[in-house]
Amino acid sequence: MAQQFDLIVIGTGTAARVAATRCRAAGWTIAVIDSKPFGGTCALRGCDPKKMLVAGASVIDHARRMHGKGVVGAPNIDWPELIAFKRSFTDPVPSKHEDGYRAKGIATFHGQARFTGRNSVEVDGETLEARHILIATGATPATLGISGEEHLITNEEFLALETLPERIVMVGGGYIAAEFSHIAARAGAQVTVLQRGERMLTHFDPDLVGWLMEKFQVVGIDVRTETVVEGIEKTGAEYRVEASSNGQSMAFEADLVVHAAGRVPSLDSLDLDRAGVAVKDGCLQLNDYLQSVSNSAVYAAGDAASSGPPLTPISSHDAKVVAGNLLEGNRHKPDYRGVPSVAFTIPPIAAVGLSEVDARQQGFKFRAQVQKAPNWFTARQAAEPVYGFKVLVEEETGRVLGAHLVGPHVDEIINLFALAIRQGLTATALKQSIFAYPTGASDIGDML
């Protein structure tokens, strides 16, 4: 006989935890299911463990920049020790999350969930039924359709490497390639990035990406744009990556090849057709309330919903929207205004709001404050020459439309611009704010 619940949540990442906790607090019976260790991508396989590796790489980079400025010695990364530091965070996560669910009276299940009907799923031989089902399964590396694709390792496997190979090829040029290449290069690896497009980090302003690429060159990362990977061959413990660029064939030898060419909603294993859940081009078809257009019992949140930017705060935001709609009826819609995005390169690059191209296409009249500022105190005190900004301000209202930053501390500064955009604050209001000095935030007035 099937076990009965008010809500089944498939996944145990940020979106799953927020929605399950809120609905349980309202007295609902809840079940959560995961085929992987509890905790989700961010805590176990993504942003959190990655940032712990970035911490080590940043120390190395800063120390090297300060050579000749009072710092002596040759700092190096001990990769196994850095991975052990990362595991000091990740290893306790699954049991901590599972214990947290159980303490709240939420039933936990391990295994691959598959729909067996519009309101039912099967996991590890057990059938569960519920009034509602939330898909919060996150994302998975996209299939690239190249020969030898099975030789690619994922972000999860990279973050678990016991030793760091000498020669690494990144296939793709987005967040994963940019962040992992900076970590690996600081740890002594020779890194090559093969990017199909004209430039890396296409979600960020091209001018600022151009400034950041100077740092790629300084640390020896070989970036090849307009380069298409056509196949990967393995011979013994080595790999040969076949590629082409502008009609020219080329090959790259590597000890490790990393999939960094994008992620897609993780839906393939769910048997969605058995639940009548509509999918188009690999994405769930949802209404404005994050509800399936074809099965009203099913909702989605986070990367699985693919409704907003693929960021952890969006997963939390989506989950709050879904929980509100489940508990109160469909009256809540996600609001993705002013969502900041950061690539944790060294230094980081950040953006929020409209790009210059989007602002023009939408007909805004605005002024753009643009400057590469290596001589500002924020850059000089860190001995970091890559520092600059582009801030868009609407002429008529003075509202901040978009902010694009690269350099020291911009991963924190961008949040103030995000606040301004989300709350409709003007450039004048920001300029009138008094920030601690000298800090990265104290530069904001001069950026406007």
Secondary structure, DSSP 4 states (H G I P E B T S, - for coil): --EEEEEEEE--SHHHHHHHHHHHHTT--EEEEESS-TTHHHHHTSHHHHHHHHHHHHHHHHHHHTBTTTB-S-----HHHHHHHHHHHHTTHHHHHHHHHHHTT-EEEES--EEEETTEEEETTEEEEEEEEEE---EEEPP---BTGGGPBPHHHHTT-SS--SEEEEES-SHHHHHHHHHHHHTT-EEEEE-SSSSS-TTS-HHHHHHHHHHHHHTT-EEE-S-EEEEEEEETTEEEEEEEETTEEEEEEESEEEE-S-EEE--GGG-GGGGT--EETTEE-B-TTSBBSS-TTEEE-GGGTTSS-S-HHHHHHHHHHHHHHHHH-S------TT--EEE--SS-EEEEE--HHHHHHTT--EEEEEEE-TTSHHHHHTT----EEEEEEETTT-BEEEEEEESTTHHHHHHHHHHHHHHT-BHHHHHHS---SSSGGGGHHHH-
